[in-house]
Amino acid sequence: MCGIAGFVGESGPGGEAGRQEVLGRMLSAITHRGPDDQGTLVEGEAAIGMRRLSIIDLAGGHQPLGGCDPRLSIVFNGEVYNYRELKAELEARGHAFKTNSDTETIVHAYEEFGARCVERLRGMFAFAIWDARDRSLFVARDRVGKKPLYYARTPRGALVFGSELKCLLAHPEVGREISPEAVDAYLTWGYVPETLAIFRGVEKLLPGHHLTFAGGRLRTEGYWDFEFAEAAGGREEDYLEELRALLDEAVRVRLVSDVPLGAFLSGGVDSSTVVGLMARNTDRPVKTFSIGFNEDSYDELKYARVAARHFRTDHHEFVVTPDICSVIDELVWHFDEPFADSSAIPTYMVSKLAREHVKVVLSGDGGDELFAGYTRYVIDRRRGAFARLPRAVREGLMQPFARLLPHGARGRNFLHDVAYDPLDRYLESVSVFTRLGKASLYTEDFRRLAGEAARAPGEFRATAERSGSGDPLERLLYLDSKTYLPGDILTKVDRMSMAASLEARVPLLDHKLIEFVARIPSSLKMKGLVTKHIFKRAVRDLVPAEILDRPKQGFGVPIEQWINQQLRERVRGTLTEARTAGRGLTDPAYVALLLDEHERGRRDHSPRLWALFMLELWHRTFVDGGGAAALARAEAAPRVSEAGALAV
């Protein structure tokens, strides 16, 4: 696991020394991703480098690495789990290897298969290969977006790339002009989607895509996508045996490591399944790590302990308390873009806890998108009856009536949102600020700016329609797999684990498993109002019934209470300062109304207040220049102890 960065083309200070200095600054920004080693190549117009977290072939995996042709050089972030099999195939074709690293396997595969080498890789990755023969750069990202990759063109036409946005910002020719379109998308979804970046001119290489940059021209191309195509005539029993085998294999191949590994254990079905399969495939107790809260309604330690006892793990716990919110500024710096998922706090803390014991963890992320596990799918199905009302009634009567009701009137938002067509209704249900809410939130100036370029929610609607499936649930699964999964879930897991210099592997998002599950009828994933039906059946002999049959509980944070208590002064103070209002994005009177209603207990506005709070902290870090202070706090942060306190 690493962080990579570089630039190709006429860019930055002239001369090799100047280019080396710029590359060094870019790599320094992501030292946390790879504290073990650094490697660079500055050659003519190319400057590429990496920061390494050593996991496989500790002695021989130094990068950049070449293949048979010394004019090829690769920098790589991630892990390839089938590298041994691929290496044997390439050796049979005449390739000679210098190391036992998965990195070298990729560059040899590129020599043999060209851009199609990505189709041979099983794992998580973002890599760049510089070809000195034809002065071209090839960059690729894994299928579902586990590993990030940003890039930008400079005014002089060079290409700058890196694992995190802060890499690019360390380059003198990458600007910081904020994208109103991205801000609007953030306030809609709580994250900046993969199709956007918070600064204009910056882009993210989409999951399942690669790019080629040569002769000043850039071309991107997709090589993989989620494909929902039900197998003909399949019964439930027909899928179970292969599903169990693929689940076991997905976990087993991710146990390859030359350093200690463990697992995040929340006490849910997904993480318990991963831990159970790890225990089945190892001969020593699995090291497991869990987070809890003093607030009972959010605490899952009871179930994590059930799983830990059942699988006889070496278990470690940490209790998150509101004083932990002192790390918020660190989180803002690590995410680079505004990010409103408050579960980033416990994810960061459990990553710090795990890093005290291991260098690699497996997590249960991805199961909800794969097997229809989110409660929002149940809510959407329950509201399906509204779609049978004539559109004239929904749009001509229900919505206009709802807009006439005063803010805060009981049922106003519900009446307005359920009147949409099914897909729009779902999009409103997962929005932080709905269209009705943004109409009150935005200033007139920002409403005009955002309205001219806004893609939300139209872009998400178009994404769902590209699923190619006529099944309503499959369209939602495709939509969430292309948007929420890479934009929120995988971003959170990558940034928070890497902030602790910890590698996180995600077996439930193994592409072979995904391709099989996509063929299972949606009626077996969600049976009536029961989520993850076939998944739970497949693991019933593995996971304790107490966990399988418990109510769904997301990985949440008691942020509603924290905003009203320990964080009250900071949140209110930040959101009502003249400095915040002066940005011209939000109406101060409406923000004050949200704060007042939340503090008086009239409505839970915690998702909206947290999103606004994080947006302002992001401005202060990346626009006003507080990033250096946030970095200093992150580097000086005390480590986590298992007793649930901070140890200096």
C-alpha positions as CSV (number, residue, x, y, z in Angstrom):
1,M,0.0,0.0,0.0
2,C,1.4,3.4,-1.0
3,G,0.6,6.9,-2.2
4,I,1.7,7.9,-5.6
5,A,2.2,11.3,-7.3
6,G,3.8,12.8,-10.3
7,F,3.6,15.0,-13.4
8,V,4.4,14.7,-17.1
9,G,5.0,17.5,-19.5
10,E,6.3,21.1,-19.4
11,S,5.5,22.1,-15.8
12,G,6.9,23.7,-12.7
13,P,10.4,25.0,-12.2
14,G,12.8,24.2,-15.0
15,G,15.6,21.6,-14.7
16,E,15.8,18.3,-13.0
17,A,16.5,19.8,-9.6
18,G,13.4,22.0,-9.8
19,R,11.2,19.1,-10.9
20,Q,12.6,16.9,-8.1
21,E,11.8,19.6,-5.6
22,V,8.2,19.9,-6.7
23,L,7.8,16.1,-6.7
24,G,9.3,16.0,-3.2
25,R,6.7,18.4,-2.0
26,M,3.9,16.4,-3.6
27,L,5.1,13.2,-1.9
28,S,5.7,14.9,1.4
29,A,2.0,15.8,1.5
30,I,1.1,12.0,1.6
31,T,3.8,10.7,3.9
32,H,1.1,9.2,6.1
33,R,0.1,6.8,3.2
34,G,3.6,5.4,3.1
35,P,5.9,6.1,6.0
36,D,8.3,3.2,5.3
37,D,10.0,4.3,2.1
38,Q,10.1,6.9,-0.8
39,G,11.2,6.5,-4.4
40,T,11.3,8.9,-7.3
41,L,12.1,9.0,-11.0
42,V,12.8,12.3,-12.7
43,E,13.6,11.8,-16.3
44,G,13.2,14.5,-19.0
45,E,9.6,15.6,-18.9
46,A,8.5,12.9,-16.4
47,A,8.6,13.0,-12.7
48,I,6.9,10.2,-10.8
49,G,7.2,9.0,-7.2
50,M,5.7,7.0,-4.4
51,R,5.5,6.8,-0.6
52,R,5.5,3.1,0.5
53,L,3.8,1.2,3.3
54,S,5.6,-2.1,3.0
55,I,3.3,-5.1,3.0
56,I,4.6,-7.6,0.5
57,D,8.3,-8.3,-0.4
58,L,9.5,-5.9,2.3
59,A,13.1,-5.9,1.0
60,G,12.5,-6.0,-2.7
61,G,9.4,-3.9,-3.4
62,H,11.1,-0.5,-3.7
63,Q,9.6,1.7,-6.4
64,P,9.7,2.9,-9.1
65,L,10.1,-0.5,-10.6
66,G,10.8,-1.6,-14.2
67,G,10.1,-4.6,-16.3
68,C,12.1,-6.5,-18.9
69,D,12.3,-3.2,-20.8
70,P,14.1,-0.7,-18.5
71,R,12.4,2.2,-20.2
72,L,9.1,1.3,-18.4
73,S,8.7,2.5,-14.8
74,I,5.7,2.0,-12.4
75,V,4.5,3.6,-9.2
76,F,1.7,1.6,-7.6
77,N,-0.8,2.1,-4.7
78,G,-2.7,-1.0,-3.6
79,E,-2.5,-4.8,-3.6
80,V,-2.8,-7.4,-6.3
81,Y,-4.0,-10.7,-4.8
82,N,-3.4,-12.9,-7.8
83,Y,0.1,-11.7,-8.5
84,R,1.7,-15.1,-7.9
85,E,-0.5,-16.8,-10.5
86,L,0.0,-13.9,-12.9
87,K,3.7,-14.0,-12.3
88,A,3.9,-17.7,-13.1
89,E,1.9,-17.1,-16.4
90,L,4.2,-14.2,-17.4
91,E,7.4,-16.2,-16.6
92,A,6.1,-19.0,-18.8
93,R,5.9,-16.3,-21.6
94,G,9.5,-15.4,-21.1
95,H,9.4,-12.6,-18.5
96,A,12.3,-12.4,-16.0
97,F,11.5,-11.0,-12.5
98,K,13.9,-9.3,-10.2
99,T,11.6,-9.2,-7.1
100,N,8.7,-11.1,-5.5
101,S,6.5,-8.0,-5.4
102,D,3.0,-7.6,-6.8
103,T,4.2,-4.2,-8.2
104,E,6.6,-5.8,-10.7
105,T,3.9,-8.2,-11.8
106,I,1.8,-5.2,-13.1
107,V,4.6,-3.7,-15.2
108,H,5.3,-7.1,-16.8
109,A,1.6,-7.6,-17.4
110,Y,1.6,-4.2,-19.1
111,E,4.5,-5.2,-21.3
112,E,2.6,-8.3,-22.3
113,F,-1.0,-7.2,-22.6
114,G,-0.9,-3.4,-22.8
115,A,-3.8,-1.5,-21.4
116,R,-5.8,-4.7,-21.0
117,C,-3.4,-5.8,-18.2
118,V,-6.0,-4.3,-15.8
119,E,-8.4,-7.0,-16.7
120,R,-6.0,-9.6,-15.3
121,L,-5.6,-7.9,-11.9
122,R,-7.6,-9.0,-8.9
123,G,-7.3,-6.5,-6.1
124,M,-7.3,-2.8,-5.3
125,F,-5.1,-0.4,-7.2
126,A,-4.2,2.9,-8.7
127,F,-0.9,3.0,-10.6
128,A,1.0,5.0,-13.2
129,I,3.4,3.6,-15.8
130,W,5.8,5.9,-17.6
131,D,7.0,4.7,-21.0
132,A,10.2,6.4,-22.0
133,R,10.0,4.9,-25.4
134,D,7.1,6.8,-26.7
135,R,6.9,9.4,-23.9
136,S,3.5,8.3,-22.7
137,L,1.9,7.8,-19.3
138,F,-0.6,5.1,-18.5
139,V,-2.7,5.4,-15.3
140,A,-5.4,3.0,-14.1
141,R,-7.8,2.7,-11.2
142,D,-9.4,-0.4,-9.7
143,R,-12.9,-1.5,-10.7
144,V,-15.0,-0.2,-7.8
145,G,-12.8,2.7,-6.6
146,K,-11.1,1.3,-3.5
147,K,-8.0,3.4,-4.2
148,P,-8.2,7.1,-5.3
149,L,-6.6,8.9,-8.1
150,Y,-6.8,12.6,-8.9
151,Y,-5.4,14.4,-11.9
152,A,-5.3,17.9,-13.5
153,R,-4.0,19.7,-16.5
154,T,-1.8,22.7,-16.0
155,P,-2.0,25.9,-18.0
156,R,1.0,24.7,-20.0
157,G,-0.6,21.4,-20.8
158,A,1.2,19.1,-18.4
159,L,-0.6,16.3,-16.5
160,V,-0.3,16.2,-12.7
161,F,-1.6,13.2,-10.7
162,G,-1.7,11.9,-7.2
163,S,-3.4,9.6,-4.7
164,E,-4.8,12.6,-2.8
165,L,-5.9,16.1,-3.8
166,K,-3.3,17.6,-1.5
167,C,-0.6,16.1,-3.8
168,L,-1.9,18.2,-6.7
169,L,-2.2,21.3,-4.5
170,A,1.5,21.0,-3.7
171,H,2.2,21.6,-7.4
172,P,2.6,25.3,-8.2
173,E,0.4,25.2,-11.4
174,V,-2.7,23.6,-9.9
175,G,-5.2,26.2,-8.9
176,R,-7.8,26.5,-6.1
177,E,-10.8,27.9,-7.7
178,I,-13.8,26.4,-6.0
179,S,-16.4,24.6,-8.2
180,P,-20.0,25.8,-7.3
181,E,-21.2,22.6,-9.0
182,A,-19.2,20.5,-6.5
183,V,-20.3,22.5,-3.5
184,D,-23.9,22.0,-4.6
185,A,-23.3,18.3,-5.0
186,Y,-21.7,18.1,-1.6
187,L,-24.6,19.8,0.1
188,T,-27.0,17.4,-1.7
189,W,-25.2,14.1,-1.0
190,G,-22.8,14.9,1.8
191,Y,-19.7,14.1,-0.3
192,V,-18.3,15.3,-3.7
193,P,-19.1,12.5,-6.2
194,E,-16.5,10.8,-8.4
195,T,-17.5,12.8,-11.4
196,L,-16.6,16.1,-9.7
197,A,-13.8,17.7,-7.6
198,I,-14.0,20.6,-5.3
199,F,-11.6,22.6,-7.3
200,R,-12.1,23.5,-10.9
201,G,-9.7,21.9,-13.3
202,V,-9.2,18.8,-11.1
203,E,-10.7,15.5,-11.9
204,K,-10.9,12.0,-10.4
205,L,-10.1,9.0,-12.6
206,L,-13.4,7.1,-12.4
207,P,-13.5,3.6,-11.0
208,G,-13.0,0.9,-13.6
209,H,-11.2,3.4,-15.9
210,H,-7.7,4.0,-17.2
211,L,-6.1,7.0,-19.0
212,T,-3.3,7.5,-21.4
213,F,-1.4,10.8,-21.7
214,A,0.9,11.2,-24.7
215,G,1.9,14.1,-26.9
216,G,-0.1,16.5,-24.8
217,R,-3.3,14.6,-25.4
218,L,-5.3,12.8,-22.7
219,R,-7.7,9.9,-23.3
220,T,-9.8,8.0,-20.7
221,E,-11.5,4.7,-21.2
222,G,-13.7,2.4,-19.1
223,Y,-12.8,-1.3,-18.8
224,W,-15.3,-2.6,-16.2
225,D,-18.8,-1.9,-14.8
226,F,-21.4,-3.5,-12.6
227,E,-23.7,-5.6,-14.9
228,F,-27.0,-6.8,-13.6
229,A,-28.2,-9.8,-15.7
230,E,-30.2,-12.4,-13.9
231,A,-29.3,-16.0,-14.6
232,A,-32.2,-17.8,-16.3
233,G,-34.3,-20.0,-14.2
234,G,-32.2,-20.0,-11.1
235,R,-33.6,-21.2,-7.8
236,E,-32.4,-19.9,-4.4
237,E,-30.6,-23.1,-3.6
238,D,-28.8,-23.0,-7.0
239,Y,-26.9,-19.8,-5.9
240,L,-26.0,-20.7,-2.3
241,E,-23.1,-23.1,-2.8
242,E,-21.2,-20.9,-5.3
243,L,-21.9,-17.8,-3.2
244,R,-20.4,-19.5,-0.1
245,A,-17.3,-20.6,-2.1
246,L,-16.8,-17.1,-3.6
247,L,-17.1,-15.5,-0.2
248,D,-14.5,-17.9,1.3
249,E,-12.2,-17.3,-1.6
250,A,-12.5,-13.5,-1.5
251,V,-11.4,-13.5,2.1
252,R,-8.7,-16.2,1.7
253,V,-6.8,-14.4,-1.1
254,R,-6.7,-11.3,1.0
255,L,-4.8,-13.0,3.8
256,V,-1.6,-12.8,1.7
257,S,0.8,-10.5,3.7
258,D,4.3,-10.4,4.9
259,V,3.2,-8.3,8.0
260,P,0.6,-8.9,10.7
261,L,-3.1,-8.4,9.8
262,G,-6.4,-8.3,11.6
263,A,-10.0,-7.1,11.0
264,F,-12.5,-4.4,11.8
265,L,-15.4,-6.0,13.7
266,S,-18.6,-4.0,14.1
267,G,-20.8,-6.8,15.2
268,G,-22.9,-6.6,12.0
269,V,-23.5,-9.4,9.5
270,D,-20.8,-8.3,7.0
271,S,-17.8,-7.8,9.3
272,S,-18.8,-10.9,11.3
273,T,-18.8,-13.0,8.1
274,V,-15.4,-11.7,7.1
275,V,-14.0,-12.4,10.6
276,G,-15.6,-15.9,10.6
277,L,-14.0,-16.7,7.2
278,M,-10.6,-15.4,8.3
279,A,-10.8,-17.6,11.4
280,R,-11.6,-20.6,9.2
281,N,-8.6,-19.9,6.9
282,T,-5.9,-19.2,9.6
283,D,-4.3,-21.2,12.3
284,R,-4.0,-18.5,14.9
285,P,-6.6,-16.2,16.5
286,V,-7.7,-13.3,14.3
287,K,-6.9,-9.9,15.8
288,T,-10.2,-7.9,15.8
289,F,-10.8,-4.2,16.5
290,S,-14.1,-2.6,17.5
291,I,-15.5,0.8,18.4
292,G,-18.2,1.6,20.9
293,F,-20.1,4.6,22.3
294,N,-21.4,5.5,25.8
295,E,-24.8,6.2,24.1
296,D,-26.5,2.8,24.1
297,S,-28.6,3.3,20.9
298,Y,-25.3,3.7,18.9
299,D,-23.2,1.1,20.8
300,E,-22.6,-2.2,19.0
301,L,-19.9,-3.6,21.3
302,K,-22.3,-6.1,22.6
303,Y,-22.6,-7.8,19.2
304,A,-18.9,-7.4,18.4
305,R,-18.2,-9.3,21.6
306,V,-20.6,-12.0,20.6
307,A,-18.7,-12.5,17.3
308,A,-15.3,-12.2,19.0
309,R,-16.2,-15.0,21.5
310,H,-17.8,-17.1,18.8
311,F,-14.7,-17.0,16.6
312,R,-12.2,-16.9,19.5
313,T,-10.5,-13.7,18.3
314,D,-7.8,-11.6,19.9
315,H,-10.2,-8.8,20.5
316,H,-9.5,-5.0,21.1
317,E,-12.0,-2.2,21.8
318,F,-12.1,1.6,22.0
319,V,-15.0,3.7,23.3
320,V,-15.5,7.0,21.4
321,T,-16.5,9.9,23.5
322,P,-17.3,13.5,22.4
323,D,-13.9,14.8,23.5
324,I,-12.5,12.7,20.5
325,C,-14.0,15.4,18.3
326,S,-10.8,17.3,18.8
327,V,-9.6,15.2,15.8
328,I,-12.1,16.9,13.5
329,D,-9.6,19.3,12.1
330,E,-7.3,16.4,11.3
331,L,-10.1,14.6,9.4
332,V,-10.8,17.7,7.3
333,W,-7.2,17.8,6.3
334,H,-7.1,14.1,5.4
335,F,-10.2,14.2,3.2
336,D,-9.1,17.1,1.1
337,E,-12.7,17.8,0.0
338,P,-15.7,18.5,2.1
339,F,-17.0,15.3,3.6
340,A,-20.1,15.0,5.9
341,D,-20.2,11.4,6.9
342,S,-19.7,11.7,10.7
343,S,-18.8,8.0,11.0
344,A,-15.4,9.0,9.7
345,I,-14.6,9.8,13.4
346,P,-15.0,6.2,14.7
347,T,-13.4,4.9,11.5
348,Y,-10.3,7.0,12.2
349,M,-10.2,5.9,15.8
350,V,-10.5,2.2,15.1
351,S,-7.8,2.6,12.4
352,K,-5.5,4.2,14.9
353,L,-6.3,1.4,17.4
354,A,-5.6,-1.3,14.9
355,R,-2.4,0.2,13.8
356,E,-1.0,-0.3,17.3
357,H,-1.1,-4.0,16.6
358,V,-1.2,-4.7,12.8
359,K,-0.4,-3.1,9.5
360,V,-3.3,-4.6,7.5
361,V,-7.0,-5.1,8.3
362,L,-10.0,-6.6,6.4
363,S,-13.3,-4.8,6.6
364,G,-16.9,-5.7,5.8
365,D,-17.7,-2.7,3.6
366,G,-19.6,-3.2,0.4
367,G,-22.1,-5.8,1.6
368,D,-25.0,-3.4,1.7
369,E,-24.6,-2.3,-1.9
370,L,-24.0,-5.9,-3.0
371,F,-26.8,-7.6,-1.2
372,A,-29.4,-4.7,-0.7
373,G,-28.7,-4.2,3.0
374,Y,-29.6,-0.6,3.5
375,T,-32.8,0.4,5.4
376,R,-33.4,3.0,2.7
377,Y,-34.3,0.2,0.3
378,V,-37.1,-0.9,2.7
379,I,-38.3,2.7,3.1
380,D,-38.4,3.1,-0.7
381,R,-40.4,0.0,-1.2
382,R,-42.9,1.0,1.4
383,R,-43.4,4.3,-0.3
384,G,-43.8,2.7,-3.7
385,A,-47.6,3.0,-3.6
386,F,-47.4,6.7,-4.0
387,A,-46.1,6.2,-7.6
388,R,-49.5,4.7,-8.5
389,L,-51.2,8.1,-7.9
390,P,-51.7,10.1,-11.1
391,R,-48.8,12.5,-11.8
392,A,-51.3,15.4,-12.0
393,V,-52.3,14.7,-8.4
394,R,-48.7,14.3,-7.2
395,E,-47.1,17.2,-9.0
396,G,-50.1,19.4,-9.5
397,L,-51.7,19.2,-6.0
398,M,-49.4,17.5,-3.4
399,Q,-46.2,19.4,-4.1
400,P,-47.7,22.9,-4.5
401,F,-49.7,22.3,-1.3
402,A,-46.5,21.2,0.5
403,R,-44.6,24.3,-0.6
404,L,-47.4,26.5,0.8
405,L,-46.9,25.0,4.3
406,P,-44.6,26.9,6.6
407,H,-41.1,25.6,7.3
408,G,-41.2,23.0,10.0
409,A,-44.9,22.1,9.5
410,R,-45.5,18.4,10.2
411,G,-45.5,16.3,7.0
412,R,-44.4,19.2,4.7
413,N,-41.2,17.5,3.5
414,F,-42.7,14.1,3.4
415,L,-45.7,15.2,1.3
416,H,-43.4,17.1,-1.1
417,D,-40.9,14.3,-1.5
418,V,-43.1,11.3,-1.9
419,A,-44.9,13.0,-4.8
420,Y,-41.9,12.6,-7.0
421,D,-41.5,9.8,-9.5
422,P,-39.9,6.7,-7.9
423,L,-36.2,7.5,-8.8
424,D,-36.5,11.1,-7.8
425,R,-38.3,10.1,-4.6
426,Y,-35.3,7.9,-3.7
427,L,-32.8,10.6,-4.5
428,E,-34.6,13.0,-2.3
429,S,-34.7,10.5,0.5
430,V,-30.9,10.1,0.5
431,S,-30.2,13.8,0.2
432,V,-28.7,15.9,3.0
433,F,-30.4,19.0,1.7
434,T,-33.4,18.2,-0.6
435,R,-34.4,20.5,-3.4
436,L,-36.9,22.1,-1.1
437,G,-34.3,22.6,1.6
438,K,-31.7,24.1,-0.8
439,A,-34.2,26.6,-2.0
440,S,-34.2,28.1,1.5
441,L,-30.5,27.4,2.3
442,Y,-28.8,29.1,-0.7
443,T,-28.2,32.8,-1.0
444,E,-29.5,34.3,-4.2
445,D,-26.0,34.6,-5.6
446,F,-25.0,31.0,-4.9
447,R,-28.4,29.8,-6.2
448,R,-27.6,31.4,-9.5
449,L,-24.1,30.1,-9.6
450,A,-25.1,26.5,-8.6
451,G,-28.1,26.6,-10.8
452,E,-26.0,27.3,-13.9
453,A,-23.9,24.3,-13.5
454,A,-25.6,21.9,-11.0
455,R,-25.7,18.3,-11.9
456,A,-27.4,17.1,-8.7
457,P,-29.7,15.2,-8.8
458,G,-30.0,15.0,-12.6
459,E,-26.6,13.3,-12.9
460,F,-27.5,10.6,-10.4
461,R,-30.8,10.0,-12.2
462,A,-28.9,9.4,-15.4
463,T,-26.5,7.1,-13.7
464,A,-29.3,4.9,-12.4
465,E,-30.8,4.8,-15.9
466,R,-27.5,3.5,-17.3
467,S,-27.8,0.3,-15.2
468,G,-29.5,-1.4,-18.1
469,S,-31.9,-3.1,-15.7
470,G,-35.7,-2.7,-15.6
471,D,-35.8,-3.9,-12.0
472,P,-36.3,-1.0,-9.6
473,L,-34.1,-2.4,-6.8
474,E,-31.3,-3.3,-9.2
475,R,-31.3,0.3,-10.5
476,L,-30.9,1.6,-7.0
477,L,-28.1,-0.9,-6.3
478,Y,-26.3,0.2,-9.4
479,L,-26.8,3.8,-8.5
480,D,-25.4,3.4,-5.0
481,S,-22.5,1.3,-6.3
482,K,-21.5,4.0,-8.7
483,T,-22.0,7.0,-6.4
484,Y,-22.3,6.4,-2.6
485,L,-20.0,3.4,-2.5
486,P,-16.9,5.1,-4.0
487,G,-17.8,8.7,-3.1
488,D,-18.6,8.1,0.6
489,I,-17.9,4.6,1.9
490,L,-14.6,3.8,0.1
491,T,-13.3,7.3,0.4
492,K,-13.9,7.1,4.2
493,V,-12.2,3.7,4.5
494,D,-9.2,4.7,2.4
495,R,-8.6,8.2,3.9
496,M,-9.1,7.2,7.5
497,S,-7.1,3.9,7.4
498,M,-4.3,5.6,5.4
499,A,-4.3,8.5,7.9
500,A,-3.2,5.9,10.4
501,S,-0.8,4.3,7.9
502,L,-3.0,1.2,7.9
503,E,-4.0,-0.9,4.8
504,A,-7.7,-1.8,4.7
505,R,-8.8,-4.6,2.4
506,V,-12.4,-5.1,1.3
507,P,-13.2,-8.8,0.4
508,L,-16.9,-8.3,-0.2
509,L,-16.0,-6.1,-3.1
510,D,-13.9,-8.7,-4.8
511,H,-14.9,-8.3,-8.5
512,K,-15.5,-12.0,-9.1
513,L,-17.9,-12.0,-6.2
514,I,-19.6,-8.9,-7.5
515,E,-20.0,-10.4,-11.0
516,F,-21.7,-13.5,-9.5
517,V,-23.9,-11.6,-7.1
518,A,-25.1,-9.3,-9.8
519,R,-26.7,-12.3,-11.6
520,I,-28.7,-13.2,-8.5
521,P,-32.3,-12.1,-8.8
522,S,-33.1,-9.0,-6.7
523,S,-36.0,-10.8,-5.1
524,L,-33.5,-13.1,-3.4
525,K,-31.4,-10.1,-2.1
526,M,-34.4,-8.3,-0.6
527,K,-37.3,-10.7,0.0
528,G,-40.3,-8.6,0.7
529,L,-39.0,-6.2,3.3
530,V,-36.2,-8.5,4.5
531,T,-32.7,-7.2,3.4
532,K,-29.7,-9.4,2.6
533,H,-31.9,-12.4,2.5
534,I,-29.7,-14.8,0.4
535,F,-26.5,-13.5,2.0
536,K,-27.8,-14.3,5.5
537,R,-28.9,-17.7,4.3
538,A,-25.4,-18.4,2.9
539,V,-23.7,-17.6,6.2
540,R,-26.2,-19.0,8.7
541,D,-23.9,-21.9,9.5
542,L,-21.0,-19.5,10.1
543,V,-22.4,-16.4,11.9
544,P,-24.2,-16.6,15.2
545,A,-28.0,-16.2,15.0
546,E,-27.9,-13.4,17.5
547,I,-26.1,-11.3,14.9
548,L,-27.9,-12.5,11.8
549,D,-31.4,-11.9,13.3
550,R,-30.7,-8.5,15.0
551,P,-32.2,-5.3,13.6
552,K,-30.2,-3.4,11.1
553,Q,-27.9,-0.8,12.7
554,G,-25.7,1.4,10.6
555,F,-22.2,2.5,11.6
556,G,-23.4,5.7,13.1
557,V,-22.3,8.4,15.6
558,P,-24.5,10.1,18.2
559,I,-23.8,13.4,16.4
560,E,-27.4,14.7,17.2
561,Q,-26.6,14.7,20.9
562,W,-23.0,15.9,20.5
563,I,-24.1,18.9,18.5
564,N,-26.6,19.8,21.2
565,Q,-24.1,19.3,24.1
566,Q,-20.3,19.0,23.9
567,L,-20.0,20.5,20.4
568,R,-22.8,23.0,20.7
569,E,-20.6,26.1,21.2
570,R,-18.2,25.3,18.5
571,V,-20.8,24.3,15.9
572,R,-23.0,27.3,16.6
573,G,-20.1,29.7,16.8
574,T,-18.5,28.5,13.6
575,L,-21.8,28.6,11.6
576,T,-22.9,32.0,12.8
577,E,-19.6,33.8,12.5
578,A,-19.4,36.7,10.0
579,R,-16.5,34.9,8.3
580,T,-18.8,32.0,7.4
581,A,-21.6,34.1,6.2
582,G,-19.2,36.2,4.2
583,R,-18.6,33.3,1.8
584,G,-22.0,34.0,0.3
585,L,-23.1,30.4,0.0
586,T,-25.8,30.1,2.6
587,D,-28.5,32.3,4.1
588,P,-27.5,33.1,7.7
589,A,-31.2,33.4,8.8
590,Y,-32.0,29.9,7.6
591,V,-28.8,28.4,9.2
592,A,-29.8,30.1,12.5
593,L,-33.3,28.5,12.1
594,L,-31.8,25.1,11.7
595,L,-29.6,25.6,14.8
596,D,-32.6,26.8,16.8
597,E,-34.9,24.0,15.8
598,H,-32.2,21.4,16.6
599,E,-31.2,22.8,19.9
600,R,-34.8,23.0,21.0
601,G,-35.4,19.4,20.0
602,R,-38.1,20.3,17.4
603,R,-36.3,18.5,14.6
604,D,-33.1,16.5,14.1
605,H,-31.0,18.7,11.8
606,S,-27.7,17.0,12.7
607,P,-26.9,15.7,9.1
608,R,-27.5,19.2,7.7
609,L,-25.7,21.1,10.5
610,W,-22.7,18.7,10.4
611,A,-22.5,19.1,6.6
612,L,-22.4,22.9,6.9
613,F,-19.9,22.7,9.8
614,M,-17.5,20.5,7.8
615,L,-17.9,22.7,4.7
616,E,-16.8,25.7,6.7
617,L,-13.9,23.9,8.4
618,W,-12.8,22.7,4.9
619,H,-12.8,26.4,3.7
620,R,-10.6,27.4,6.6
621,T,-8.2,24.5,6.0
622,F,-7.8,24.6,2.2
623,V,-8.9,28.1,1.2
624,D,-8.0,30.3,4.1
625,G,-4.7,28.5,4.6
626,G,-5.1,26.4,7.8
627,G,-3.8,23.2,6.3
628,A,-0.4,23.4,7.8
629,A,-1.8,23.7,11.3
630,A,-4.1,20.7,10.7
631,L,-1.1,18.7,9.5
632,A,0.9,19.6,12.6
633,R,-2.0,18.5,14.8
634,A,-2.3,15.2,12.9
635,E,1.5,14.5,13.2
636,A,1.4,15.3,17.0
637,A,-1.8,13.4,17.7
638,P,-1.5,11.0,20.6
639,R,-1.9,7.3,20.0
640,V,-4.9,5.2,21.0
641,S,-4.9,2.9,23.9
642,E,-7.3,0.0,24.3
643,A,-8.7,1.3,27.6
644,G,-10.8,3.8,25.5
645,A,-8.5,6.8,26.3
646,L,-5.8,8.6,24.5
647,A,-2.2,7.6,25.5
648,V,0.6,10.1,25.0
